[in-house]
Amino acid sequence: MSLKAKIADVFQEPGCATNRAKTETVRKKGCSKPLTPGAAAGGCAFDGAKIALQPITDAAHLVHGPIGCEGNGWDNRHSASSGPTLYRSGFTTDLSELDIIHGGEKKLWKAIRELAERYRPPAIFVYQTCVPAMIGDDVVKVCKAASDKFALSVIPVDAPGFAGSKNLGNKLAGETLLDYVIGTHEPDDVSAQDINIIGDFNLVGELWQVLPLFERLGIRLRASLTGDARYLEVASAHRAKANLLVCSQALITLARKMEERYAIPFIEGSFYGITDTSNVLRGLAGLLVRQGAQPDLLERTEALIASEEARIWRALECFRPILSGKKVLLYTGGHKSWSIVSALQELGMTIIKTSVRKATEGDKERIKDLMGEEAPMVDAIPPREMYRMLKEGEADIMLSGGRTQFVALKAKRPWLDINQERHHAYAGYDGTLRLVERLALALSNPIWEQVRRPAPWEN
């Protein structure tokens, strides 16, 4: 399938309520606005594909293009590994002006050969970028020849930056896994309680905070797509009994096509907050029982939930006087726009606004379920308005990504990083406790009251 046809295919997503509500003419235009060359667009398709696939930790990730593409995309997320570290190495063909004139296929072949001989990885992902796509390098053909020559999987990732946004790159990465990886390895240890997690990238080790819960229930993680993943795990993901979709906007097409192709049902959920974590465990247990797991899994799940919720609420009670009644400006996006809301409301905090950038209609409906029909949802807040809200005390703290932290600091209000750049894991029951601890530390820090006082000479 050509790149144009594949893009059209992923934009015709029947699993997306927003897409279903569009007319046929509007649907063909796709979900993303075309990028403006040279503009800061929040990531391109290449960036999105690399974000989605790079957490396959034992594979080599080779960027076919100028060195700037790899330089801008390397290590931009804290996706942790419990073992292999090859994914942390940056490999690029470093195309020059002469390569653009003469073509870069020979240089790509040499780079693949060097990786195969030096590291012998189970797979090499080759990322097509704008320059080789425009000059006509046949990356698919080179990868096919290299696979035959070196007896390993060399996988073309056809997601040049000009194709669209980072979200489109996520979807094209999912298509790559379906076309070249999933279903290519048959495991010999299939069980009735195997699951996949789709759309989790193990940011700062968050996956490891929920794995112990699965282990206590006898649920085995067949593959995480793609956090802390191994290539053969992903290749055998088609033998799982259920899929848990964490980020619907990025990889819902992958989950839906796995259901069609391999009869693996999926549910969507989040591990942020006590209630959401419990709901995910219940949902997975029910799905696995319907797929043939032992019926006592439901009873054991409820017992685990009761035990964990009681433990965490005892630990959280001492923070309630600090957090109860505090007003939060939540400026994030995607599934965090509702999953973080759930976690904060459980502690008696008030959300004065939550952004719904990159959020689906399903995400927005969940916000309304949590906050009512008049939920204060916004697409974007100008920095000037954000500053005013914090300066005038409409919000006591802002939770956002690193790019807006300086607005809060200028307003002399506490700020907490909630996006992928953060250094603390907030998933699961213990992650909720960590989030509450960080919130309490930020809000009770005496420096904020001191810096808001008038300077001595102003009196």
C-alpha positions in Angstrom: 0.0 0.0 0.0 1.4 3.4 -0.9 1.9 6.1 1.7 -1.0 8.1 0.4 -3.3 5.1 0.5 -2.2 4.2 4.0 -2.8 7.7 5.3 -6.3 7.6 3.8 -6.9 4.3 5.4 -5.9 5.3 9.0 -8.1 8.4 8.7 -11.1 6.2 7.8 -11.3 5.0 11.4 -14.7 3.3 12.3 -13.6 3.0 15.9 -13.5 6.8 16.3 -16.8 8.5 17.2 -15.6 11.8 15.8 -14.7 10.2 12.5 -18.0 8.4 12.2 -19.9 11.6 12.7 -18.2 13.3 9.7 -19.6 13.4 6.2 -17.8 11.4 3.6 -16.2 14.5 2.1 -14.9 15.8 5.4 -13.7 12.4 6.4 -11.5 12.1 3.3 -9.6 15.3 4.3 -8.3 13.5 7.4 -8.0 14.5 11.0 -4.9 16.7 10.9 -4.2 20.1 9.4 -1.2 20.0 6.9 2.0 21.2 8.4 3.7 24.4 7.5 7.3 23.8 6.5 9.6 25.4 9.1 6.9 26.1 11.6 6.8 24.8 15.1 4.0 22.3 14.7 4.5 20.2 17.8 6.1 17.3 16.0 5.9 15.7 12.6 4.9 12.3 11.3 8.5 11.0 11.6 8.7 12.2 15.2 5.4 10.5 16.0 6.5 7.2 14.5 9.8 7.2 16.2 8.2 8.0 19.6 5.8 5.0 19.2 8.5 2.5 18.0 11.7 3.4 19.8 10.6 1.8 23.1 11.2 -1.6 21.4 14.4 -1.7 23.4 16.4 -4.6 21.8 15.9 -3.3 18.3 18.2 -0.9 16.4 16.5 2.3 15.2 18.1 3.8 12.1 17.0 7.2 10.8 17.5 7.5 7.0 18.0 11.2 6.5 20.1 14.3 7.5 21.6 14.1 11.0 19.3 16.9 12.2 16.3 14.5 12.1 17.9 12.1 14.5 19.3 14.9 16.6 15.8 16.4 17.1 14.1 13.1 17.7 16.6 11.3 20.0 15.6 10.5 23.6 12.8 13.0 23.7 10.8 10.8 26.1 11.9 9.1 29.3 10.9 5.6 28.1 12.6 3.3 30.5 13.9 -0.2 29.9 14.3 -3.1 32.3 17.1 -4.7 30.2 18.4 -3.8 26.7 19.7 -0.3 26.0 20.3 -0.5 22.3 17.2 1.7 21.7 19.1 4.6 23.4 21.8 4.6 20.7 21.2 7.1 17.9 21.8 5.7 14.4 21.5 7.8 11.2 22.7 7.6 7.7 23.6 11.4 7.9 22.7 12.3 4.3 24.7 15.1 2.8 24.2 17.4 -0.2 26.0 14.9 -2.4 23.8 12.0 -1.2 20.8 14.1 -2.2 22.2 14.5 -5.7 23.3 10.9 -6.2 20.7 9.1 -4.0 21.1 7.6 -0.5 20.3 3.9 -1.0 23.9 2.8 -1.0 24.6 4.7 2.2 21.5 3.1 3.7 22.7 -0.4 2.7 26.1 0.2 4.3 24.5 1.5 7.5 22.2 -1.5 7.8 25.1 -3.9 7.2 27.2 -2.2 9.9 24.4 -2.4 12.4 23.7 -6.1 11.5 27.4 -7.1 11.8 28.2 -5.1 14.9 25.1 -5.5 17.1 23.2 -8.4 15.6 19.8 -7.1 16.9 16.6 -9.1 16.3 15.3 -6.2 14.1 16.3 -2.9 12.6 13.7 -0.2 12.1 14.6 2.1 9.2 12.8 5.5 9.4 12.1 7.3 6.1 12.4 11.1 6.5 11.5 14.0 4.2 14.7 14.2 2.2 15.0 10.6 1.0 11.3 10.4 0.4 11.5 13.5 -1.9 14.5 12.3 -3.9 12.9 8.8 -4.4 15.0 6.4 -2.3 13.3 3.0 -2.3 13.7 2.3 1.4 11.2 -0.7 1.2 13.3 -2.4 -1.5 16.6 -1.9 0.4 15.1 -3.2 3.6 13.7 -6.3 1.8 17.1 -7.0 0.3 18.9 -6.5 3.7 16.5 -8.8 5.4 17.3 -11.6 3.0 21.0 -10.9 3.1 21.6 -10.6 6.8 18.8 -13.0 8.0 17.1 -10.5 10.4 14.1 -8.3 10.2 14.8 -5.0 8.6 11.6 -3.0 8.8 10.8 0.2 6.8 8.9 2.9 8.6 7.4 5.0 5.9 6.4 8.2 7.8 8.3 11.2 6.4 7.7 14.4 8.3 5.8 16.1 5.6 3.1 13.4 5.6 1.4 15.1 8.6 1.4 15.5 12.3 2.9 13.5 15.2 -0.4 11.8 15.8 -0.4 10.6 12.2 3.1 9.3 12.8 1.8 7.3 15.8 -0.9 5.7 13.5 1.6 4.9 10.8 3.9 3.2 13.4 0.9 1.0 14.3 0.4 0.2 10.7 4.1 -0.8 10.4 3.7 -3.2 13.3 0.7 -4.8 11.7 2.4 -5.1 8.3 5.8 -6.3 9.3 5.9 -7.4 13.0 2.8 -8.7 14.7 2.0 -12.3 13.9 5.5 -13.1 12.6 6.5 -15.2 15.7 4.6 -18.1 17.3 5.1 -18.3 21.1 5.1 -21.7 22.8 3.7 -20.5 26.1 0.2 -19.2 25.3 -2.2 -18.9 28.3 -5.8 -17.9 28.8 -4.8 -14.8 30.7 -2.4 -13.1 28.3 -3.0 -9.4 27.5 -1.4 -6.6 25.5 -1.2 -3.0 26.5 -1.4 -0.7 23.5 -0.4 3.0 23.7 1.8 2.8 26.8 5.4 3.8 26.4 6.6 3.2 30.0 7.4 6.8 30.7 9.7 7.0 33.7 8.9 3.4 34.5 5.1 3.8 34.9 4.4 0.4 33.4 6.3 -1.2 36.3 3.9 0.3 38.8 1.0 -1.7 37.4 2.7 -5.0 36.4 2.7 -6.3 40.1 -1.1 -5.9 40.1 -1.4 -8.1 37.0 1.1 -10.6 38.5 -1.0 -11.0 41.7 -4.0 -11.8 39.6 -2.1 -14.2 37.3 -2.5 -12.0 34.3 0.5 -12.1 32.1 1.6 -9.2 29.9 2.3 -10.7 26.5 3.5 -7.4 25.0 3.4 -3.7 25.7 3.1 -1.7 22.6 5.6 -0.4 22.9 6.9 0.5 26.4 9.8 -1.6 27.6 9.1 -4.0 24.7 11.2 -6.7 23.1 10.9 -7.4 19.4 9.8 -11.1 19.8 7.2 -10.1 22.4 5.6 -7.6 19.9 5.9 -10.2 17.1 3.9 -12.7 19.2 1.3 -10.1 20.4 -1.4 -11.7 18.2 -1.7 -14.6 20.7 -3.0 -12.4 23.5 -6.6 -12.9 24.7 -7.3 -9.2 25.3 -6.0 -5.7 24.6 -5.9 -2.7 26.9 -5.9 0.5 24.9 -4.3 3.4 26.9 -4.2 6.2 24.3 -7.1 5.9 21.8 -6.1 8.8 19.6 -2.7 7.4 18.8 -3.3 3.7 18.3 -7.0 2.9 18.2 -6.6 1.8 14.6 -4.0 -0.8 15.7 -6.4 -2.1 18.5 -9.3 -2.3 16.1 -7.4 -4.1 13.3 -6.0 -6.6 15.8 -9.6 -7.3 16.8 -10.6 -7.8 13.2 -7.6 -9.8 12.2 -6.9 -11.9 15.3 -10.2 -11.7 17.2 -8.6 -10.0 20.2 -11.2 -7.7 21.9 -10.1 -4.5 23.5 -11.2 -2.1 26.2 -9.9 1.5 26.8 -8.7 2.6 30.2 -6.3 4.6 32.2 -4.0 3.9 35.2 -4.1 7.5 36.5 -6.1 7.7 39.7 -7.5 5.1 42.1 -10.9 4.7 40.5 -9.5 4.4 36.9 -7.0 1.9 38.0 -9.7 -0.2 39.7 -11.9 0.1 36.6 -9.2 -1.1 34.3 -8.5 -4.2 36.5 -12.3 -5.0 36.6 -12.6 -4.5 32.8 -9.7 -6.7 32.0 -10.8 -9.4 34.3 -14.3 -9.4 32.8 -12.9 -9.5 29.3 -10.6 -12.4 30.0 -13.3 -14.4 31.7 -15.4 -14.0 28.5 -12.4 -15.1 26.6 -12.0 -18.4 28.5 -10.2 -17.5 31.8 -11.2 -19.0 35.1 -14.4 -17.4 36.5 -12.7 -16.9 39.9 -10.6 -14.2 38.3 -13.4 -11.8 38.9 -13.6 -12.6 42.6 -9.8 -12.3 43.0 -9.8 -9.0 41.2 -12.4 -7.5 43.5 -10.5 -8.7 46.5 -7.3 -7.1 45.2 -9.1 -3.9 44.4 -10.6 -3.7 47.9 -7.2 -4.4 49.6 -5.3 -1.9 47.4 -7.9 0.9 47.7 -8.0 0.6 51.5 -4.2 0.7 51.7 -3.9 3.8 49.4 -6.7 5.8 51.0 -5.1 5.3 54.4 -1.8 6.6 53.0 -3.5 9.6 51.3 -5.6 10.7 54.2 -2.8 12.8 55.7 -2.5 14.9 52.5 -6.2 15.8 52.4 -5.9 18.9 54.6 -3.2 20.3 52.3 -5.0 19.6 49.0 -8.7 19.7 49.7 -10.3 22.8 48.1 -7.2 23.8 46.1 -7.9 25.0 42.6 -6.1 23.4 39.7 -5.5 24.6 36.1 -4.9 21.4 34.1 -3.2 22.2 30.8 -2.4 18.9 29.1 -4.2 16.9 26.4 -5.3 13.5 25.2 -6.4 10.9 27.8 -4.7 12.9 30.5 -7.4 15.6 30.1 -9.8 13.2 31.9 -7.7 10.6 33.7 -5.8 13.2 35.8 -9.1 15.0 36.5 -10.4 11.8 38.2 -7.2 11.5 40.3 -7.5 15.1 41.5 -11.2 15.1 42.3 -10.7 12.1 44.5 -8.6 14.3 46.7 -11.2 17.1 47.0 -9.4 19.4 44.5 -11.3 21.7 42.1 -10.5 21.8 38.4 -11.1 25.3 37.1 -10.2 24.4 33.5 -8.9 21.4 31.7 -7.6 21.5 28.1 -8.8 19.1 25.5 -6.0 19.5 23.0 -5.5 16.1 21.2 -8.5 14.8 22.9 -11.1 12.7 21.2 -14.9 13.0 21.6 -14.7 10.0 23.9 -12.2 11.8 26.1 -14.5 14.8 26.2 -17.5 12.7 27.2 -15.5 11.2 30.1 -14.7 14.7 31.3 -18.4 15.5 31.3 -19.1 12.3 33.2 -16.6 13.4 35.8 -17.3 17.1 36.0 -20.9 17.5 34.6 -22.3 18.8 31.4 -20.8 22.3 32.2 -17.3 21.0 32.5 -14.8 23.9 31.9 -13.1 22.4 28.8 -10.9 24.6 26.6 -8.8 23.8 23.5 -6.0 26.3 24.2 -5.4 29.1 26.7 -3.2 32.1 25.5 -0.2 32.6 27.8 -1.5 36.0 28.8 -4.8 34.6 30.0 -3.0 31.7 31.7 -0.8 34.2 33.5 -3.9 36.3 34.6 -5.7 33.3 36.1 -2.6 32.3 38.1 -1.7 35.9 39.1 -5.2 36.7 40.4 -5.5 33.5 42.3 -8.1 31.8 40.2 -5.9 28.8 40.3 -3.6 27.7 43.1 -1.4 25.4 41.0 -0.9 24.6 37.3 -0.3 21.1 36.0 1.1 21.1 32.4 4.1 20.4 30.2 7.5 22.0 30.4 6.7 24.6 27.7 4.3 26.5 30.0 6.1 26.2 33.3 7.5 29.7 33.0 4.0 31.2 32.9 3.4 29.8 36.3 6.8 30.8 37.6 6.3 34.3 36.4 2.9 34.4 38.1 4.7 33.2 41.3 2.5 30.1 41.5 3.5 26.4 42.0 3.7 24.2 38.9 3.9 20.4 38.4 5.1 18.6 35.3 2.4 16.2 34.1 3.6 15.5 30.5 6.1 13.1 29.1 9.1 15.1 30.2 8.4 14.4 33.8 10.8 12.5 36.1 8.2 10.9 38.4 5.8 8.0 37.6 2.1 8.6 38.4 0.4 5.4 37.2 -1.5 2.9 39.4 -2.2 3.0 43.1 1.3 3.8 44.1 1.7 6.3 41.3 -1.4 8.2 42.7 0.4 8.4 46.0 3.5 9.8 44.3 1.4 12.4 42.5 -0.3 13.5 45.7 3.1 13.7 47.5 4.4 16.0 44.7 1.3 18.1 44.7 1.5 18.5 48.5 5.2 19.4 48.3 4.6 22.1 45.6 1.6 23.7 47.4 3.1 23.7 50.9 6.5 25.0 49.8 6.9 28.3 51.7 8.8 29.9 48.9 5.6 30.8 47.0 4.2 32.8 49.8 7.5 34.6 50.3 7.9 35.6 46.6 4.3 36.9 46.5 5.0 39.3 49.4 5.8 42.9 48.5 9.5 43.7 48.5 10.7 45.6 51.6 11.3 48.8 49.5 7.7 48.6 48.1 6.3 49.2 51.6 
